[in-house]
């Protein structure tokens, strides 16, 4: 049995070498310089790499893939490093092809993007299905995994119930995204779901970004009048979120009071007004709700903070 496994492994490696060689040769002829290639799966496992040419990037290929795989759709690409001809192409639900050249322009690599998709099924066949690390952990742990899954379900249920009592915020693009527009990868991941049908909590789950990050991205695009946020349900509480942090030097210059500075430190989008009041009182900073609201109103007028709807 072991012999057959070894034969299968060697055969798979042969097929992988043939695919990558074909890509390298075809792309090299088109762009006039030698391209180097790495094939990596969603969990960061490298199945092929021109290792010596990618040495300068260290663990970056693995770390970038693990963190950003779910934010890319099949056919998408990302150029994460300025000044480097390094491009990540997502070609299937499990595989990313990374291309790198030492010469030429990064745009030359992008011109080959659609051609890479023709190798997706063959690469997928060689690598096999790759479950996300979280799913693998449950399967590999057997009975313990089943118990863990059950405990996770028990923990998640109260959160789902909690979400229902808060309003939902549904972002919608006001202006369509133009093909030539460039965004950061997390921004693009969020904007894809701004169709008026996905609320912020759902977008957080789909992209793998935390709710606070998703909300911050949407805040920025709302300020640019690119996105509108539609609220469904009754607004129970609001959370102050700073637009620009207040520097400590502002207190020394007499621009804000010590109490206002302490309030500003808690305006990170995580605490409601009542929670902020409780935290301040625990610290020995005594404020009434009216006094706190007055401070927050002042900070809003100066555009230091924005009041968000509490959604979780």
Phi, psi and omega in degrees: 000320180298322181299316179296321179298318180295319179296318179299317181298316180295320180295317178299319180294323177299315180296320178297316179298321180294317180297310183295325178294318179299314179300313181299315182293313183295315180292322179300320179295323183287315187264349175078016176212161184283120173269147176246150191226143170229135175249122187224141180268175188301335181267004177091010177278124181272124182259340173202144176199139167280075194309312186299329182278342180259004184305321184298340182268354177054232180271008186299319182300316180293312183297317181296316181297312180300318185283330191242000185305312184289345181276346180259141171270161176299130183098348178280160174224164176218137176243085191281337186249118179294136177083003179239134177278065182237118184230134176259124178244122176272115185253348178202182179290352182233345194234140170238136172256127178253126178246144181216135173230151179271339181234171176082191182250147181297334179298333178296323179292323182295330180294345182260003187303310183296329180292330181296331183296336181291343180265357186301310184294323180291318177296319180297322180293321180291314184282324185087175179290137181239110178282148174304152183306320182298318181291321179299320182299321180291317181294314184293334185273000175058233182298318179299323180295320179298320179295320180296317180300320180296318181292325177296316180300321180294323181285324184287324185307312179299325179296316179299320178294324181293321181300323184298333183276350176260158178290162176253144178244118183253111178279146178220134178293132176274318177245132179296152179281129178277152185300326185273352180291143180244137178225161172294155186299322180288327176296313181297321180299319180287316183299331179301331184264005182275067182247005181084357181250348180247126177274170187299320181296318178296318179299321178300315180293320183289323184269340184083003177273146178290158185303319181301318180293316178300315181298319181296318178297316181293323176304314182296318181282334174292320179297330179274002181061034175260340183224142171245144182251114181260130185257130177242122181109172181278135178282116182269308180218162176236154179239129177284135179229127183289140173272319173220126181299145177275122180290146180301331180298336181300326180290318179297329179275358178080014181281331175222162179270164177303322180294320180296323178296317179296322177297316183299327181295337182263000180272066183248013178082359183260337186246140174282171180300316181294324177293321178298317179300317180296318180296317180296317181295323177296329179279357181087011177263099187276118176224148171272165179298322179297318180295319179294316179299323178296320178295316180295321178296320178297318180292326176295317180297326179274002178061036173276327184227166173228141179269118180262156174284135177285120184242348174216000000 
